[in-house]
Amino acid sequence: MTAYQPGNYLITVVATLPAKIARQLYRPERFQYSGDTATVTFGPMGIRATKKESGKDLAARFVKFCMDEQKGAKYTIKSIDIKPDPS
């Protein structure tokens, strides 16, 4: 597992979550729906690692930030893409 040093990164996370929760997020029409499940892409967006963190920790923190209004909603992270932020 990759450990990311403190610094700025661009992160994109693909997650699945219940469709009824996804419909409450910003611009729900951009997500893919299959029955009661939605595949949601969060990002790309800048994120800062403040300490040495794993990619999974960064992704979980980022998704929780994006879903702030749906506290306690269950989701499954399917893919994580983290790159250094060149800016």
N, C-alpha and C positions, 0 to 999 in steps of 0.2 A: 504494500500500500504506500502510495506517495505521500510524503509529508511536505507541506508547504510552509516556507519560512515567512515571517512577518513581511507584508508588502501588499501591493495592489494587484488584483487579478480580475480578469473577465470570466464570468461563470455563466454557463447554460445548463439547466437541469430539465430532464424530461421525467415526468412522474405520472402515475395513474392515481385517480381518486374518484369518489362517487360523483356521478353526473350532476346530482342535485347541488353538490358543493361547487363544482366547476361553473355551473350556471350563475352563481352568485359572485364570481370573480370578475375583474375588469375585462371587458371585451370577450365574453364567452364564445362568440361565434368563431373565433380563431382556433378553437380546440377541436379535436377529433372525438366523436362520441360513438360508442358501441354498446347498445343496451343501457345498463345502469352505470357504466364506467366511462370515464373521460380520460384521454391522454392529453396532458397539458405540458407545454414548453414554457419554462420560466427563463427569461433572459434573451440575449446576452445582456448582462448588466455588471457594472463594476462592484467589486466587494473587496474589503480589506481584511487580511489575516492579521490579527493583533498579537498572535503568539504562534508557535509551531503547531499546525493543525493538519489533520488528514483531509483528503478530498471529501470523504463522506461527512465529516463534521462541518466543513464549509458548506456543502450542499444542503444539509439538514437545516443549518442556520439560515441560509438563503431562502429555502422554501417556507420556513416558518415566518420569515419576514414578509414574503409575498402573500401569504395566507393569513395575515394578522387578524383580519376580521372574522375568520372561521376557526377560532381557537379550538383545539381538540379534534379537528378533522383528521381522519386517517388518510394516509397517502403512501404510495410505494415508489421509491426512486428507481427509475429504469436505466437512466444513463446520466453521466456527469462529464462535462467538458470544462476544464479550467486551464486558462492560459495567462501568462503574465500580461498585465495591462501596460502597453507601450507609452501611454500618455503620462 
